[in-house]
Amino acid sequence: MSTNRLGFGQFFGPADRRRAIPGFVLADRRPDATLIVGPHTHEEAHFVVVLGGAYLSSARGAPSVCGPSTVIFNPPGTTHRDRFAGDRNRIGGRFFAVTVGAEPMARASSLGLGRDGPRVVRSAAASATASRLIEECRRWNGGSALVAEGLCLALLGHLDEREDDRGSGRAPRWLLRVRDFLAASGPFPGLGRLAAEAGVHPISLTRAFRRQFGAPPTEYHRNLRLAEAERQLRTTDRPLAAIALAAGFADQSHFTRAFRRRFGRPPGAYRRDLPNEP
């Protein structure tokens, strides 16, 4: 019996938002209530993060009904009939899909990741990374593509759940050099360059950096820039536009959105609300 073949970034159901970055496609999706989903094949690897509804999956380790926050990985060429439960009148649910292109999947496979078939990724760290990626997709701005790339590589790294169970331990010297380089650098140099200079795989870099410092290098670097901007708001009278430029943001509107996400208020209001010195 023939099955439908879905290409890069394709799923059944509409996408409420869709972001394409090099090597990945991210999308908030809903099931199509007009379709009865039969067996189908995904040509590319992908993650499914259940956001709502009753999702039924044939992946290894999946419960009878997958509830919200379940993270499922399907390798390239997966044929299944995963779907949301219900009929045409009652079906409902939401999911977030991360399609993994051939190049990043090949890199993951070279580390032995994703070779054991469709499965549920059970670590709490994987769920946390997925949540941050979903938030980034929904609040997209000028720096989101870089941050999302790092989070996608971190999600691939979570396929080795043994790494998530280990303590961070003492950071190796190469990792401390990467951290110090990010602290001293201006624009983000790119994950490929960082990994090459450290002499490690980009996924290995992202995984080790996240475990040691709490975020992938891309997100860590943005937080450094925002922390410096916050310091300047407190200690200088520089115009907001100059602070945004010095912190590496493309324009003031991008800076304002990122700052508000980090500190809860736009930079102008944040400065006005600072306590007056005696």
Residue, then its C-alpha position, 0 to 999 in steps of 0.5 A: m500500500s502506498t503512503n503519502r510522502l511529506g517533504f522538508g517542513q511539510f505536515f498535515g494541518p495549517a501552520d499558525r506561524r512558520r520560521a525557516i532558518p538554515g537547516f531547520v523549519l519551525a512551525d506552530r501547527r494544528p491538525d486538519a479537522t477535514l482529514i483522516v490521516g493515514p500512513h505517511t512518510h516524513e522524508e526528513a527528521h523532525f521533532v513533535v512537541v505536543l502543546g494540546g489535545a490527545y496525540l497518539s504516537s507509535a514512537r518507542g516509549a510513547p504513552s497511550v495518549c501523549g499530553p502537552s510537553t511530550v517531545i517526540f523525535n522521528p528520524p528521516g524516512t519515518t513511516h507512521r500514522d501519528r495523529f490527534a484522537g477524535d473524529r471530524n467533528r471533535i478533533g482538536g489539538r496543537f503541536f510544534a514541529v521542528t524539521v531537521g534538514a539533511e546537513p544538521m541531521a548528518r552531523a547528529s548521526s556522526l555523533g551517534l544521535g537519532r539512530d535508534g528510531p522514533r522515540v519519546v525524548r523524556s528528559a526535563a532538559a529537552s522539554a525546557t529547550a523545546s519551550r524556549l524554542i517555541e517562545e523564540c518562534r512566537r516572539w521573533n525578532g532580528g536576533s531570533a534566527l541565531v538563538a533558534e539555531g542554537l536551541c535546535l542544535a541543543l534539542l538534537g543534543h538531548l537525543d543522548e539523554r545520558e548527557d542530560d543526567r550527568g552533572s555539569g562538573r568542571a568546565p574544560r579549558w576549551l569551553l572556558r575559552v569559548r565563554d571568554f571569547l563570547a564575553a569579549s566579542g561584538p557580533f556573534p561569530g557563528l556556531g561553526r566558527l566557534a566549534a572549529e576554533a574549539g576543535v569540537h563538533p557544533i552539537s557537542l559545543t552547544r550541548a556542553f555549553r548549555r549544560q555548563f552555563g545554562a543556555p546555548p552559546t547563541e542565547y548566552h551571547r544575547n543575554l550578555r549584550l542585554a546585561e551590558a545594555e542594562r548596566q549602561l541604562r543604570t550608570t550612564d546618560r547615553p541615548l537609547a539608540a547609542i546603547a542599542l548600537a553598542a550592544g550589537f542590536a540592528d536597530q532600536s526597535h529590535f533592542t526594545r523588544a529583546f530588552r522587554r522580554r528579558f527585563g519585563r519593561p522597555p528600556g526607556a521605562y526601565r531607566r525612568d523607574l530607576p531609583n534616584e540617587p541621594 
